[in-house]
Amino acid sequence: MDDRIYIENEQLFDEFMELTAIDSPSLGERQMADCLTKKLKALGFSVEEDDCAARIHGNAGNLYAYLPGTMPGDPVLFSGHMDTVEPSRGKKAVRHADGRITSDGTTVLGADDLAGVSEIFEGIRAVMRSGVPRRGIEILFSPAEEIFTVGAEQFDYSRIRAKEAYCLDLSGHIGTAAIEAPSLVSFRITVRGRAAHAGFEPEKGINAIAAAAKAVSEIRQGHVSDTTTLNIGTISGGTQINVVSPSCELTGEVRGFDHEEVLAAVENTKKVFEKAAAEAGAEVTFESRVHLHTYRNGENDPVLRHFQAACREIGIDSHTIRTFGGSDVSQFMAHGLDGLVISSGMTDSHTTAEYVEEKDLEDGARLVAALITQTDKR
């Protein structure tokens, strides 16, 4: 990388801690969106927020920003998401002597995905400080990524000029890229029985919880094959302890790298519940929705080649993995935009033990800078 490009580490770390202090739960990203809009405009970007907030029942839309390049060629798109999983209210980032940044232990840190967002900002600043020729830059910061990427799903991709997109939303040290991601289908099951007094005439009731429990006991969960997982995540039902339960509701998901196998697992779940309910004299309503469709990046795709070249340029090793996690890249690929989800350095995300290393924040910003200044290298 050009010697004129350098990372202002303390500015990077301070900005990361500033962003993590903002409450931005899924569907409640308004304050984060306003902060990021201000920062993008200060860098010279034109910024627009779309109108998806009402459609997803949130308070912020997708932020799209564009900055023209100073050299010929297509722009490059960087993306991250604005929301954080719970517990996230009142986050307090703590810097440690060993170079880690953690939360205070009562909340998540928010490195998912504010490490990526911070690296994008500092990488852009580093290139702009240097004055070296650069590609045009597009930014997409999405809301509600943590709930099945519903924000990015609503974006109008006809607006994108770039041919390749980098989503900084993966765990692991900088240099990691996921080239395969799963299909993900959620389901909601409602079992309806019949209420009766549990003491005086229980035989007149049909216990929906019992019927649901029988079905759950017959469904294999966890890894149902080498490429597919199934999970029943929530169950609720009944009205009070002296009433035979008239209803029970369950939710779950199936994800995997073979789309047809995922759909077959969902269909099997439906059949098992229908059979158990029929045997008990109950009824079942089964609803499912495909949120993500599996994809795989090709070894010769420009988005992967440019990532690997940028890693070499900044002196770090690159390697590829497959991930069972979802990201906005699934939406990019579904809309014809070649995307690659790459590590932002976050570790133990979705837990209160989440942390990021300062070195990874620095390397992530350097990688963004290398991608901005890169020409096509084979």
C-alpha positions as CSV (number, residue, x, y, z in Angstrom):
1,M,0.0,0.0,0.0
2,D,1.2,3.5,-0.8
3,D,3.3,4.9,2.1
4,R,1.2,8.1,2.1
5,I,-1.8,6.1,3.4
6,Y,-1.7,5.7,7.2
7,I,-4.3,4.9,9.9
8,E,-4.9,7.4,12.7
9,N,-5.3,4.6,15.4
10,E,-6.5,6.8,18.2
11,Q,-9.1,8.4,16.0
12,L,-10.2,4.9,14.9
13,F,-10.5,3.6,18.4
14,D,-12.2,6.7,19.7
15,E,-14.8,6.5,16.9
16,F,-15.5,2.9,17.5
17,M,-16.1,3.6,21.2
18,E,-18.3,6.6,20.3
19,L,-20.5,4.5,18.0
20,T,-20.8,1.6,20.4
21,A,-22.1,4.0,23.1
22,I,-25.2,4.7,20.9
23,D,-28.2,2.6,21.5
24,S,-29.2,1.0,18.2
25,P,-31.3,-2.1,18.7
26,S,-32.9,-3.7,15.7
27,L,-35.8,-1.4,14.4
28,G,-34.5,1.4,16.7
29,E,-31.5,2.7,14.8
30,R,-32.7,6.3,14.5
31,Q,-29.9,7.9,16.5
32,M,-27.2,5.7,14.8
33,A,-28.5,6.6,11.4
34,D,-28.4,10.3,12.2
35,C,-24.8,10.1,13.5
36,L,-23.6,8.1,10.5
37,T,-25.3,10.5,8.1
38,K,-23.5,13.4,9.7
39,K,-20.2,11.7,9.4
40,L,-20.7,10.7,5.8
41,K,-21.6,14.2,4.8
42,A,-18.6,15.6,6.6
43,L,-16.5,13.4,4.3
44,G,-18.1,14.8,1.2
45,F,-20.6,12.0,0.4
46,S,-24.0,12.6,-0.9
47,V,-26.3,10.7,1.5
48,E,-29.9,9.5,1.1
49,E,-32.1,7.5,3.5
50,D,-34.7,5.3,1.9
51,D,-38.3,4.8,3.1
52,C,-38.1,1.2,4.3
53,A,-38.6,2.2,7.9
54,A,-42.4,2.1,7.7
55,R,-42.4,-1.2,5.8
56,I,-40.2,-3.0,8.4
57,H,-41.9,-1.2,11.4
58,G,-38.7,0.5,12.4
59,N,-37.6,4.1,12.8
60,A,-34.7,4.2,10.3
61,G,-34.2,3.3,6.7
62,N,-31.2,2.2,4.7
63,L,-28.4,4.8,4.4
64,Y,-27.0,5.0,0.8
65,A,-24.0,7.3,0.2
66,Y,-21.8,8.0,-2.9
67,L,-18.5,9.7,-3.4
68,P,-17.1,10.0,-7.0
69,G,-13.7,8.6,-7.6
70,T,-10.5,10.3,-8.8
71,M,-9.5,7.5,-11.1
72,P,-11.3,5.7,-13.9
73,G,-13.3,2.5,-13.3
74,D,-16.3,1.3,-11.4
75,P,-16.8,2.3,-7.8
76,V,-16.5,-0.1,-4.9
77,L,-19.3,-0.6,-2.3
78,F,-18.8,-1.1,1.4
79,S,-21.5,-2.2,3.7
80,G,-22.3,-2.7,7.4
81,H,-25.4,-2.8,9.6
82,M,-26.5,-0.2,12.1
83,D,-28.4,-2.5,14.6
84,T,-27.0,-4.5,17.5
85,V,-28.5,-7.6,19.2
86,E,-29.7,-7.4,22.8
87,P,-28.7,-6.8,25.5
88,S,-27.5,-3.6,24.0
89,R,-28.9,-0.7,26.0
90,G,-26.3,1.5,27.7
91,K,-23.3,-0.2,26.2
92,K,-19.9,0.9,27.7
93,A,-16.8,0.0,25.8
94,V,-13.6,-0.7,27.8
95,R,-10.1,-0.6,26.5
96,H,-7.6,-3.0,28.1
97,A,-3.9,-3.0,28.3
98,D,-3.6,-6.2,26.2
99,G,-5.1,-4.4,23.2
100,R,-8.7,-5.8,23.5
101,I,-11.8,-3.7,23.6
102,T,-14.7,-5.2,25.5
103,S,-18.1,-4.2,27.0
104,D,-18.4,-3.8,30.7
105,G,-19.9,-7.3,30.8
106,T,-23.5,-6.3,31.2
107,T,-24.2,-5.8,27.5
108,V,-22.9,-6.8,24.1
109,L,-20.0,-4.6,22.9
110,G,-21.6,-3.8,19.5
111,A,-18.5,-4.8,17.5
112,D,-21.1,-6.6,15.4
113,D,-21.2,-4.5,13.3
114,L,-19.7,-1.3,14.5
115,A,-16.1,-2.6,14.2
116,G,-16.8,-2.9,10.4
117,V,-18.5,0.5,10.3
118,S,-15.6,2.2,12.1
119,E,-13.0,0.5,9.8
120,I,-14.9,1.7,6.7
121,F,-14.8,5.3,8.0
122,E,-11.1,5.3,8.9
123,G,-10.1,3.5,5.7
124,I,-11.9,6.2,3.7
125,R,-10.3,9.0,5.7
126,A,-6.8,7.5,5.3
127,V,-7.1,7.4,1.6
128,M,-8.6,11.0,1.4
129,R,-5.7,12.3,3.7
130,S,-3.1,10.8,1.4
131,G,-4.4,12.3,-1.8
132,V,-3.6,9.2,-3.8
133,P,-6.0,8.3,-6.7
134,R,-8.9,6.2,-5.6
135,R,-12.0,4.5,-6.9
136,G,-15.5,5.9,-6.4
137,I,-17.0,4.8,-3.1
138,E,-20.6,3.7,-2.4
139,I,-21.8,3.0,1.1
140,L,-24.9,1.0,2.3
141,F,-25.6,0.9,6.0
142,S,-28.7,-1.2,6.7
143,P,-31.1,-1.3,9.6
144,A,-32.5,-4.6,11.1
145,E,-29.8,-6.9,9.7
146,E,-30.0,-9.0,12.8
147,I,-33.6,-9.9,12.1
148,F,-33.1,-11.8,8.8
149,T,-31.6,-8.8,6.9
150,V,-35.0,-7.3,6.4
151,G,-33.5,-3.8,6.0
152,A,-31.2,-4.7,3.1
153,E,-34.0,-6.8,1.6
154,Q,-36.0,-3.6,1.1
155,F,-33.3,-1.6,-0.7
156,D,-33.6,-0.6,-4.3
157,Y,-30.4,-2.2,-5.9
158,S,-31.0,-0.5,-9.2
159,R,-29.3,2.5,-7.6
160,I,-25.9,0.7,-7.1
161,R,-23.2,1.6,-9.6
162,A,-20.5,-0.8,-8.2
163,K,-19.9,-4.3,-9.6
164,E,-18.5,-5.6,-6.3
165,A,-19.4,-5.1,-2.6
166,Y,-17.6,-5.8,0.6
167,C,-19.6,-6.4,3.8
168,L,-17.5,-6.1,6.9
169,D,-19.6,-8.4,9.1
170,L,-17.8,-11.6,9.9
171,S,-16.0,-12.9,13.0
172,G,-12.3,-13.7,13.0
173,H,-9.1,-11.9,12.3
174,I,-8.8,-9.6,9.3
175,G,-8.1,-11.6,6.2
176,T,-11.0,-14.0,6.6
177,A,-13.7,-14.1,4.0
178,A,-16.8,-16.4,3.9
179,I,-17.4,-17.6,0.3
180,E,-20.4,-19.8,1.1
181,A,-23.5,-18.9,3.2
182,P,-26.7,-20.8,3.8
183,S,-30.3,-20.6,2.9
184,L,-32.4,-19.7,6.0
185,V,-36.2,-20.4,6.4
186,S,-38.1,-19.5,9.5
187,F,-41.4,-21.1,10.6
188,R,-44.2,-20.5,13.0
189,I,-46.5,-23.3,14.2
190,T,-49.8,-22.8,16.0
191,V,-51.4,-25.9,17.5
192,R,-55.1,-25.4,18.5
193,G,-56.8,-27.8,21.0
194,R,-59.8,-27.3,23.2
195,A,-60.0,-25.8,26.7
196,A,-61.5,-27.6,29.6
197,H,-61.3,-27.4,33.4
198,A,-58.2,-29.3,34.4
199,G,-59.7,-30.6,37.6
200,F,-63.4,-31.3,36.9
201,E,-63.4,-32.5,33.3
202,P,-59.9,-32.7,31.7
203,E,-61.1,-35.5,29.4
204,K,-63.3,-32.9,27.6
205,G,-60.2,-30.9,26.6
206,I,-57.5,-31.3,24.0
207,N,-54.1,-30.3,25.3
208,A,-52.3,-28.3,22.6
209,I,-49.1,-28.2,24.6
210,A,-49.1,-32.0,24.8
211,A,-49.7,-32.4,21.1
212,A,-46.9,-29.9,20.3
213,A,-44.5,-31.6,22.8
214,K,-45.1,-35.0,21.1
215,A,-44.2,-33.4,17.7
216,V,-41.1,-31.7,19.1
217,S,-39.9,-35.0,20.6
218,E,-40.0,-36.6,17.1
219,I,-38.1,-33.9,15.3
220,R,-34.3,-34.1,15.1
221,Q,-32.7,-30.8,15.9
222,G,-29.2,-29.4,15.7
223,H,-27.2,-30.8,12.7
224,V,-29.8,-32.9,10.8
225,S,-27.2,-33.5,8.1
226,D,-23.7,-32.3,7.3
227,T,-25.1,-29.2,5.6
228,T,-28.4,-28.5,7.4
229,T,-29.4,-27.4,10.9
230,L,-32.9,-27.2,12.5
231,N,-33.9,-25.4,15.6
232,I,-37.1,-24.8,17.5
233,G,-36.3,-21.7,19.4
234,T,-39.4,-20.6,21.2
235,I,-42.6,-22.2,22.6
236,S,-45.5,-20.7,24.4
237,G,-49.0,-21.7,25.2
238,G,-51.8,-22.2,27.7
239,T,-53.9,-19.7,29.7
240,Q,-53.6,-20.8,33.3
241,I,-52.7,-23.8,35.4
242,N,-56.2,-25.1,35.9
243,V,-57.2,-25.0,32.2
244,V,-56.3,-27.7,29.6
245,S,-54.2,-25.7,27.2
246,P,-56.2,-24.7,24.1
247,S,-53.3,-23.4,22.1
248,C,-49.5,-23.6,21.7
249,E,-47.2,-21.6,19.4
250,L,-43.7,-22.5,18.4
251,T,-41.1,-20.7,16.2
252,G,-37.9,-22.0,14.7
253,E,-35.6,-22.1,11.7
254,V,-33.8,-24.3,9.2
255,R,-30.6,-23.3,7.5
256,G,-28.2,-25.0,5.2
257,F,-26.1,-25.0,2.1
258,D,-28.5,-27.1,0.0
259,H,-31.7,-25.1,-0.6
260,E,-33.8,-28.0,-1.6
261,E,-32.7,-29.9,1.5
262,V,-33.6,-27.0,3.7
263,L,-37.1,-26.8,2.1
264,A,-37.5,-30.6,2.6
265,A,-36.6,-30.2,6.3
266,V,-39.2,-27.5,6.7
267,E,-41.9,-29.6,5.0
268,N,-41.0,-32.6,7.2
269,T,-41.5,-30.4,10.3
270,K,-44.9,-29.4,9.1
271,K,-45.9,-33.1,8.5
272,V,-44.7,-34.2,11.9
273,F,-46.8,-31.5,13.6
274,E,-49.9,-32.2,11.5
275,K,-49.7,-35.9,12.4
276,A,-49.2,-35.3,16.1
277,A,-52.1,-32.8,16.1
278,A,-54.4,-35.1,14.2
279,E,-53.7,-38.0,16.6
280,A,-54.7,-35.7,19.5
281,G,-57.7,-34.2,17.8
282,A,-56.1,-30.8,17.5
283,E,-55.5,-28.5,14.5
284,V,-52.3,-27.0,13.1
285,T,-51.5,-23.8,11.3
286,F,-48.0,-23.8,9.8
287,E,-46.3,-20.7,8.2
288,S,-42.8,-20.4,6.8
289,R,-40.8,-17.8,5.0
290,V,-37.6,-18.0,3.0
291,H,-35.3,-15.2,4.3
292,L,-32.0,-16.1,2.7
293,H,-31.0,-18.2,-0.3
294,T,-27.7,-20.0,-0.2
295,Y,-24.8,-18.7,-2.4
296,R,-21.2,-19.5,-3.1
297,N,-18.5,-17.1,-4.5
298,G,-16.4,-18.5,-7.3
299,E,-12.6,-18.7,-7.0
300,N,-12.1,-16.3,-10.0
301,D,-14.8,-13.8,-9.0
302,P,-13.3,-10.3,-9.1
303,V,-14.7,-9.5,-5.6
304,L,-12.6,-12.4,-4.2
305,R,-9.5,-11.8,-6.3
306,H,-9.5,-8.1,-5.3
307,F,-9.9,-9.0,-1.6
308,Q,-7.0,-11.4,-1.8
309,A,-4.8,-8.9,-3.6
310,A,-5.6,-6.2,-1.0
311,C,-4.6,-8.6,1.8
312,R,-1.3,-9.2,0.1
313,E,-0.8,-5.5,-0.4
314,I,-1.1,-4.8,3.4
315,G,0.9,-7.9,4.4
316,I,-1.7,-10.1,5.9
317,D,-2.7,-13.7,5.1
318,S,-6.1,-14.3,3.5
319,H,-8.2,-17.4,3.8
320,T,-11.8,-18.4,3.0
321,I,-14.4,-20.3,5.0
322,R,-18.1,-21.2,4.8
323,T,-20.4,-19.7,7.3
324,F,-23.8,-20.8,8.8
325,G,-24.4,-17.1,9.5
326,G,-26.4,-14.7,7.4
327,S,-25.4,-11.3,6.2
328,D,-26.6,-8.6,3.8
329,V,-24.4,-10.2,1.2
330,S,-27.2,-12.7,0.7
331,Q,-29.4,-9.8,-0.4
332,F,-26.7,-8.5,-2.7
333,M,-26.2,-11.8,-4.4
334,A,-30.0,-12.2,-4.8
335,H,-30.1,-8.9,-6.6
336,G,-27.2,-9.5,-9.0
337,L,-24.5,-7.6,-7.0
338,D,-21.3,-9.7,-6.4
339,G,-20.7,-9.4,-2.7
340,L,-18.2,-10.8,-0.2
341,V,-18.6,-10.9,3.5
342,I,-15.2,-10.3,5.2
343,S,-14.1,-10.2,8.8
344,S,-14.1,-7.0,10.9
345,G,-12.2,-8.6,13.8
346,M,-15.2,-9.1,16.1
347,T,-15.1,-12.2,18.4
348,D,-17.8,-13.8,20.5
349,S,-20.5,-11.7,18.9
350,H,-24.1,-11.9,20.2
351,T,-22.7,-12.4,23.8
352,T,-21.7,-10.2,26.6
353,A,-18.2,-11.6,26.2
354,E,-17.9,-9.9,22.8
355,Y,-14.6,-8.2,22.0
356,V,-12.4,-6.8,19.3
357,E,-8.6,-6.4,19.2
358,E,-7.2,-2.9,18.4
359,K,-4.8,-4.5,15.9
360,D,-7.8,-6.0,13.9
361,L,-9.5,-2.6,13.9
362,E,-6.3,-1.1,12.4
363,D,-5.9,-3.9,9.9
364,G,-9.5,-3.7,8.9
365,A,-9.2,0.0,8.1
366,R,-6.0,-0.7,6.1
367,L,-7.8,-3.3,4.1
368,V,-10.6,-0.9,3.3
369,A,-8.0,1.7,2.1
370,A,-6.3,-0.9,-0.1
371,L,-9.6,-1.9,-1.7
372,I,-10.4,1.8,-2.4
373,T,-7.1,2.4,-4.2
374,Q,-6.9,-0.9,-6.0
375,T,-7.0,-1.4,-9.7
376,D,-7.9,-4.8,-11.3
377,K,-5.0,-7.2,-10.4
378,R,-4.9,-10.7,-11.7
